[in-house]
Amino acid sequence: MPSNDLLEGEEGSWWLSIPPGWSEVSDPDCATIVSEGELGTLQISAAFAPGDVTDADLRDFAQEHIDAGAPTADVVAGDFRGFEIAYDDGEAYWRQWYLRAGSQILFVTYGCPLDAVGVDDAALESALGTLGAVGAH
């Protein structure tokens, strides 16, 4: 596990290096960090299946967005694999990652105002590249 500032999931089942200038905030529902200037927010929720999670499981989880026409892009985020959806709802810009590693699924959401689209992209890509999963090594 990396030794710098970490954001960790329940029982250390996953971890992510917090980008410089970002900070963790208390949230009872999920792990949350905010970007410098608090423009963008990244939230991570985890769930576990009785067996290995598949791509079909991820697509089932995201079916509402897929049915609405949101394009998907395959991604690798550290120890996790899955896909990303990006869209705006007229008020905010959203990026959502549906990720899997073994029996673990991560739902990662980033949101920011429409006038801040792209500002945090480099930090997001760097941070998501550090996503680690227990038992993946």
Secondary structure by P-SEA (a helix, b strand, c coil): ccccbbbbcccccbbbbbcccbbbbbbcccbbbbcccccbbbbbbbbbccccccaaaaaaaaaaaaaabbbbbbbbccccccbbbbbbcccbbbbbbbcccccbbbbbbbbbcccccccaaaaaaaaaaaccccccc
